[in-house]
Amino acid sequence: MTTVRQDFGEVGRRCLEVLVRRIELHSDGTGSALVPAERIVRASTGRPDRRRKRLT
């Protein structure tokens, strides 16, 4: 299984920055903030080993 890791502290900081900016500028528009993510490839990812004996 592959998953994604994000720094939730950074996500919170960016959200707060966007919120404060919207309040200060009296803006009701939308905004976005990109937070880097890291792809985590786990050992269970990939094609099964054909050499391994099947359980039947």
C-alpha positions as MATLAB code, in Angstrom:
seq = 'MTTVRQDFGEVGRRCLEVLVRRIELHSDGTGSALVPAERIVRASTGRPDRRRKRLT';
ca = [
       0.000    0.000    0.000;
       1.291    3.437   -0.900;
       0.402    6.416    1.250;
       1.194   10.131    1.524;
       2.809   11.875    4.486;
       2.122   15.551    5.155;
       3.350   17.882    7.876;
       0.045   18.693    9.574;
       1.684   21.422   11.638;
       2.624   23.179    8.390;
      -0.892   22.610    7.008;
      -2.301   24.337   10.106;
       0.152   27.261    9.843;
      -0.721   27.809    6.190;
      -4.464   27.659    6.942;
      -4.046   30.247    9.678;
      -2.054   32.527    7.354;
      -4.786   32.355    4.707;
      -7.494   32.998    7.327;
      -5.698   36.007    8.834;
      -5.055   37.458    5.368;
      -8.742   37.079    4.475;
      -9.803   38.785    7.714;
      -7.315   41.657    7.344;
      -8.220   42.285    3.698;
     -11.961   41.759    4.288;
     -11.821   39.224    1.494;
     -14.403   36.569    0.850;
     -12.455   35.085   -2.062;
     -10.795   31.745   -2.145;
      -7.124   31.012   -1.827;
      -4.798   28.105   -1.843;
      -1.602   27.082   -0.147;
       0.555   24.192   -1.253;
       2.186   22.021    1.364;
       4.792   19.539    0.184;
       3.874   15.892    0.575;
       6.033   12.803    0.641;
       4.999    9.570   -1.081;
       5.625    6.525    1.094;
       5.887    3.259   -0.829;
       5.446    0.362    1.530;
       6.832   -3.149    1.132;
       3.384   -4.463    0.266;
       3.397   -2.390   -2.947;
       4.339   -4.044   -6.173;
       3.907   -7.239   -8.076;
       3.764  -10.473   -6.071;
       6.900  -12.571   -5.997;
       6.262  -15.434   -8.440;
       8.867  -17.590   -6.748;
       6.816  -17.635   -3.596;
       4.696  -20.743   -3.123;
       0.966  -20.163   -3.478;
      -1.336  -21.151   -0.657;
      -4.195  -23.223   -2.064;
];
